[in-house]
Amino acid sequence: MYAYLRFELRRLARDPRLMLFTVLGPVATYVMFSSMGADGDRFDGLDDAAALMVGLAGYGAVAAVLIVGASVAQERAAGWLRQLRVTPLPSGRAVVAKAVVSMLSALPAVAAVGVAGRIQHHVELSVSRWAALLALMWLGTVPFALLGLAIGYGLTPHLAQPVTFVAFLGLSVLGGLLVPVTYFPAALQHLAHALPTYRFAELGWRSVAGMAPTAAGLGVLTAWTVAFAAVAVLAYRRSTARG
């Protein structure tokens, strides 16, 4: 499994398009828009620059995880998964390795936007808080990795790409990664609190503020993780039966 994991990581590193969209895009957006909103206002105990830093780090992380997970659809169409099934690598471990790779793809976005926040707006955190932020936002990508795999195993490449984009954009906007949910109507605020993207970003916001995750937030993330895992397993079994 570890050899396959290294192979997948090398493939990921050789694809500059992913970094362009998931790292440079959020960093450029942060640099442009954080200066416009950094007026000292507080947002859940954070200033605007720190709050936006976490939101855009989450935006890039979710994009990376979904794109890598959903790329399974192209691998299926190319026959790569059929080749894997005739190797000694168990299918379950191949799926786990792909999920781990998709989660690791989130780290560059979180780190890069964090560096931008430190340089441009002097967002000051202790080493332990930076480490906690990185670790929590990495662990928080689990449901999105499973969603990406569910899309990749369940849909053809022609459908997987637009579905991934719609899921990413909808979850990001409605989950408050780009605009604070305090600006939303009451009904949309309630919806945002039930989405995994809001609770994912909440891990980062609370970490930066020096607070522990909430029980409600962890409960929502766990529920979505279980739901996406069930769909991913079902989609994988069906793709195996077809293949």
C-alpha positions in Angstrom: 0.0 0.0 0.0 2.8 2.4 0.9 4.4 1.9 -2.5 1.1 2.7 -4.2 0.7 5.7 -1.9 4.1 7.1 -3.0 3.2 6.5 -6.6 0.0 8.5 -6.2 1.7 11.3 -4.5 4.3 11.5 -7.3 1.4 11.7 -9.8 -0.1 14.5 -7.8 3.1 16.5 -7.6 3.5 16.3 -11.4 0.1 17.9 -12.0 0.7 21.7 -11.8 -2.9 22.5 -12.8 -4.2 21.4 -9.4 -1.8 23.7 -7.5 -2.7 26.6 -9.8 -6.4 26.3 -9.0 -6.3 25.3 -5.4 -3.3 27.2 -4.1 -2.6 30.3 -6.3 -6.3 31.0 -6.7 -7.1 31.2 -2.9 -3.9 33.1 -2.2 -4.5 35.7 -4.9 -8.1 36.1 -3.7 -6.9 36.6 -0.1 -4.3 39.2 -1.1 -6.9 41.2 -3.1 -9.9 41.0 -0.8 -8.4 40.9 2.6 -7.0 44.4 2.2 -10.5 45.7 1.3 -12.1 44.2 4.4 -9.3 44.5 7.0 -10.9 47.3 9.0 -10.5 45.9 12.5 -14.1 44.5 12.7 -14.5 41.3 14.7 -15.9 38.1 13.3 -16.5 35.4 16.0 -13.6 36.7 18.0 -11.3 37.1 15.0 -10.4 40.1 12.9 -11.5 40.1 9.2 -8.0 39.1 7.9 -7.8 36.0 10.1 -11.3 35.0 9.4 -10.9 35.3 5.7 -7.6 33.5 5.8 -9.3 30.5 7.3 -12.2 30.6 4.9 -10.0 30.8 1.8 -7.7 28.1 3.1 -10.7 25.9 3.5 -11.9 26.9 0.1 -8.7 25.8 -1.5 -8.5 22.6 0.6 -12.1 21.5 -0.3 -11.4 22.2 -4.0 -8.2 20.1 -3.9 -9.7 17.2 -2.1 -12.8 17.0 -4.3 -10.8 17.2 -7.5 -8.4 14.5 -6.6 -11.1 12.2 -5.3 -13.3 12.7 -8.3 -10.4 12.0 -10.6 -11.1 8.3 -10.0 -13.8 8.6 -12.7 -11.1 9.3 -15.3 -9.0 6.5 -14.0 -11.9 4.1 -14.2 -12.6 5.2 -17.8 -8.9 4.6 -18.7 -8.9 1.1 -17.3 -6.5 2.0 -14.5 -8.7 0.5 -11.8 -9.0 -2.8 -13.7 -5.2 -3.0 -13.7 -5.0 -2.4 -10.0 -7.4 -5.2 -9.3 -5.0 -7.8 -10.8 -2.2 -6.6 -8.6 -1.6 -8.0 -5.1 -2.8 -4.7 -3.6 -6.3 -5.3 -2.0 -9.0 -3.1 -3.4 -9.8 -1.6 0.0 -6.3 -0.4 0.5 -6.3 1.2 -2.9 -9.4 3.1 -2.0 -7.8 4.2 1.4 -4.6 5.3 -0.4 -6.6 7.4 -2.8 -8.5 9.0 0.1 -5.3 9.8 1.9 -3.7 11.3 -1.2 -6.8 13.5 -1.7 -6.6 14.7 1.9 -2.9 15.4 1.6 -3.6 17.6 -1.4 -5.4 20.0 1.0 -2.3 20.9 2.9 -0.6 23.2 0.4 -3.6 25.4 0.2 -3.9 25.8 3.9 -0.2 26.4 4.3 0.0 28.9 1.4 -3.0 31.0 2.5 -1.6 30.9 6.1 1.7 32.3 4.9 -0.1 35.0 3.0 -2.1 36.0 6.1 1.1 36.1 8.1 3.0 38.3 5.6 0.2 40.6 4.5 -1.7 41.2 7.7 0.7 39.9 10.3 -1.7 37.2 11.6 0.2 36.2 14.6 -0.2 32.7 16.1 2.0 30.6 18.2 3.7 27.6 16.7 1.3 25.3 18.5 -1.7 27.1 17.1 -0.4 27.1 13.5 0.2 23.3 14.0 -3.3 22.8 15.4 -4.8 24.8 12.5 -3.0 22.7 9.9 -3.8 19.4 11.6 -7.5 20.2 12.2 -8.1 21.5 8.7 -6.4 18.4 7.3 -8.5 16.0 9.4 -11.6 18.1 8.6 -11.2 17.2 4.9 -12.3 13.5 5.5 -16.0 14.0 4.5 -14.9 15.9 1.3 -12.4 13.1 0.4 -15.3 10.6 0.7 -17.6 12.8 -1.3 -15.0 13.1 -4.1 -14.6 9.3 -4.2 -18.3 8.8 -4.3 -18.5 11.1 -7.3 -15.5 9.4 -9.0 -16.7 5.9 -8.5 -20.4 6.6 -9.2 -20.3 8.8 -12.3 -18.7 8.9 -15.7 -15.9 11.4 -16.3 -18.3 13.6 -18.3 -20.7 13.8 -15.4 -18.2 13.7 -12.6 -16.5 17.0 -13.6 -19.6 19.2 -13.5 -21.1 17.5 -10.5 -17.8 18.1 -8.6 -17.8 21.7 -9.6 -21.5 22.3 -8.6 -20.9 20.4 -5.3 -17.8 22.4 -4.5 -19.3 25.8 -5.4 -22.6 25.2 -3.6 -20.9 23.9 -0.4 -18.3 26.7 -0.4 -20.8 29.6 -0.9 -23.6 28.3 1.3 -21.1 27.1 3.9 -19.7 30.6 4.4 -16.1 30.0 3.1 -16.2 33.2 0.9 -18.8 35.4 2.7 -19.5 35.3 6.4 -22.8 33.6 7.2 -23.7 36.5 9.4 -24.6 38.3 6.2 -27.0 35.5 5.2 -30.8 35.6 5.7 -31.8 33.6 8.8 -32.9 30.5 6.8 -29.6 30.3 5.0 -27.7 30.7 8.3 -29.4 27.7 9.6 -28.6 25.8 6.4 -25.0 26.8 6.6 -24.6 25.5 10.2 -25.8 22.1 8.9 -23.3 21.9 6.1 -19.9 20.3 6.4 -18.1 23.2 4.8 -19.2 25.6 7.6 -18.3 23.2 10.3 -14.9 22.5 8.6 -14.1 26.2 8.5 -15.3 26.5 12.1 -12.5 24.1 13.1 -10.0 26.6 11.7 -11.8 29.7 13.1 -11.9 28.3 16.6 -8.4 27.0 16.4 -7.1 30.5 15.5 -9.1 32.0 18.3 -7.6 29.4 20.8 -10.9 27.6 21.3 -11.7 23.9 21.1 -14.1 22.5 18.4 -17.7 22.5 19.4 -19.6 19.3 20.0 -22.3 20.4 17.5 -19.6 21.1 14.8 -18.0 17.7 15.3 -21.4 16.0 15.3 -22.3 17.6 11.9 -18.9 16.6 10.4 -19.2 13.1 11.7 -22.8 12.7 10.3 -21.7 13.9 6.9 -18.6 11.7 7.0 -20.8 8.6 7.7 -23.2 9.6 4.9 -20.5 10.2 2.3 -18.7 7.0 3.3 -21.9 5.0 2.8 -22.4 6.5 -0.7 -18.7 6.0 -1.6 -18.8 2.3 -0.6 -22.0 1.8 -2.6 -20.5 3.6 -5.6 -17.3 1.6 -5.3 -19.1 -1.8 -5.2 -21.2 -0.9 -8.2 -18.1 0.2 -10.2 -16.4 -3.1 -9.3 -19.4 -5.1 -10.4 -19.5 -3.2 -13.7 -15.8 -3.6 -14.2 
